[in-house]
Amino acid sequence: MKLKLLVFGVGAGAAAIAGIAILGRDAGPSLPADARADSVFIDKTGHTMTLFSGGQTLRTYAVSLGRGGLKAKTREGDNRTPEGSYLIDARNPRSAFHLSLHISYPDARDTAAAVVRGEKPGDDIMIHGIRNGLGWLGIFHRWVDWTAGCVAVTDVEMEEVWRVVPDGTPVEIRR
């Protein structure tokens, strides 16, 4: 009897892990090889990031945001995602979070507002994948806002975003 329970437990655990791996994968065809985004819109309330080209939607992704809540980022360490108009100004192929595109936060307005408050505005805001080694989480990472203020998608999605969003692309982040 104990052996049957052990075998059942091991089998159920293996099935659960396989289910997580399968369900955690992204579905849907990739964007065409020649697709290029000319703007990015991040809707914090809707937890979405939409890539546009010529005013037409290329793709919309569900995202995780900063664990500090939906209010705008105001200072270093608040774990919030900023709001405003920025640019993709750098990329990191060796990111700890499976590729990352740097968002040009803080801009002059963000910095000036933080100085008036006697605070640092923070920096290092990215669009990125899941922490390296945890990519198997796939879509499950979206169940909670977990970043330090960044915008996170799955690793498969990040590979697509990396490919179609060039440096210099405008990024609008709003609630």
C-alpha positions in Angstrom: 0.0 0.0 0.0 2.8 2.4 0.9 4.5 1.6 -2.4 1.4 2.4 -4.3 1.0 5.7 -2.6 4.6 6.6 -3.2 4.3 5.7 -6.9 1.1 7.7 -7.2 2.7 10.7 -5.4 5.8 10.6 -7.7 3.6 10.3 -10.8 1.3 13.1 -9.7 4.3 15.3 -9.0 5.8 14.6 -12.4 2.5 15.3 -14.1 2.2 18.6 -12.3 5.7 19.7 -13.3 5.1 18.6 -16.9 1.8 20.6 -16.9 3.5 23.7 -15.6 6.2 23.4 -18.3 3.6 22.9 -21.1 1.1 25.6 -19.9 4.0 28.0 -19.2 5.0 28.2 -22.8 3.8 31.0 -25.0 1.3 30.3 -27.8 0.9 32.0 -31.1 3.0 32.5 -34.2 6.0 34.8 -34.1 5.9 38.1 -35.8 7.3 38.2 -39.4 11.1 38.4 -39.6 10.9 41.9 -41.2 8.5 43.3 -38.5 9.7 46.5 -36.8 8.0 48.4 -34.0 8.1 52.2 -34.2 6.5 52.7 -30.8 5.7 50.9 -27.6 2.8 51.6 -25.3 2.7 50.1 -21.7 -0.7 50.2 -20.0 0.0 49.7 -16.3 -3.7 49.3 -15.3 -4.3 46.7 -18.0 -0.9 45.1 -17.4 -0.2 45.1 -21.2 2.6 46.2 -23.5 1.6 46.9 -27.1 4.1 47.2 -30.0 3.0 49.4 -32.9 4.2 50.0 -36.5 2.7 52.8 -38.5 -0.1 53.1 -36.1 -1.1 49.5 -36.4 -0.8 47.0 -33.5 1.9 44.4 -34.1 1.4 42.5 -30.9 0.1 43.0 -27.3 1.8 41.1 -24.4 0.6 40.6 -20.9 3.2 42.0 -18.5 4.3 42.0 -14.9 5.3 45.4 -13.4 7.0 46.7 -10.3 5.9 45.2 -7.0 5.5 48.7 -5.5 2.0 49.1 -7.0 0.5 51.0 -9.9 1.4 54.5 -8.8 4.1 56.3 -10.7 7.8 55.8 -9.8 9.0 58.8 -7.7 12.2 57.6 -6.1 14.9 55.0 -6.0 13.8 51.8 -4.3 10.1 52.4 -4.4 9.7 49.3 -6.7 7.3 51.2 -9.0 7.2 51.3 -12.8 7.6 54.9 -14.0 5.1 56.8 -16.1 5.9 59.1 -19.0 7.5 59.3 -22.4 10.9 57.6 -22.8 13.0 55.8 -25.4 14.7 52.5 -25.7 18.3 53.7 -25.4 20.3 50.5 -24.8 20.1 46.7 -24.8 21.8 44.1 -22.7 22.2 40.6 -24.2 23.8 39.4 -20.9 21.1 40.5 -18.6 20.3 38.5 -15.5 16.7 38.6 -16.8 17.0 36.9 -20.3 17.7 39.9 -22.5 16.8 43.5 -21.6 16.0 46.7 -23.3 16.8 49.8 -21.3 14.1 52.5 -20.9 15.5 56.1 -20.7 14.1 56.7 -17.2 14.8 59.1 -15.5 14.4 62.0 -17.9 15.1 65.6 -17.0 11.6 66.1 -15.6 11.8 63.0 -13.4 15.2 64.0 -12.1 14.1 67.6 -11.4 11.0 66.4 -9.5 13.1 64.0 -7.4 15.7 66.7 -6.6 12.9 69.0 -5.4 11.8 66.2 -3.0 15.4 65.6 -1.9 15.4 62.1 -3.3 17.1 60.1 -6.0 14.8 59.2 -8.9 16.2 55.7 -9.4 17.3 54.2 -12.7 17.9 50.9 -14.5 14.3 50.5 -15.7 14.1 47.7 -18.4 11.8 45.6 -20.5 13.1 42.1 -19.8 12.3 38.4 -19.6 12.2 36.2 -16.6 15.2 35.8 -14.3 17.8 33.5 -15.9 17.2 29.9 -14.8 13.5 30.5 -14.1 12.2 30.7 -17.7 10.2 27.6 -17.2 7.8 29.7 -15.2 6.6 31.1 -18.5 3.2 32.8 -18.3 2.9 32.0 -14.6 5.3 34.9 -13.8 2.3 37.2 -14.6 0.3 36.1 -11.6 2.0 38.8 -9.5 3.9 42.0 -10.1 7.4 41.0 -9.1 9.9 43.4 -10.6 11.8 46.3 -9.0 10.0 48.7 -11.4 10.8 47.0 -14.8 8.3 45.6 -17.3 8.6 41.8 -17.6 7.4 39.4 -20.3 8.1 35.7 -20.8 11.5 34.7 -22.3 10.0 33.7 -25.6 8.1 37.0 -25.8 11.3 38.9 -24.9 13.2 37.3 -27.7 10.5 38.6 -30.1 10.5 42.1 -28.5 14.3 42.1 -28.7 14.2 41.4 -32.4 11.5 43.9 -33.4 12.1 46.9 -31.1 15.1 48.9 -32.3 17.1 51.3 -30.1 15.6 54.8 -30.2 12.0 53.5 -30.2 9.6 55.7 -28.2 8.1 54.1 -25.1 4.9 55.6 -23.5 4.0 54.3 -20.0 0.6 55.2 -18.6 -1.9 54.2 -16.0 
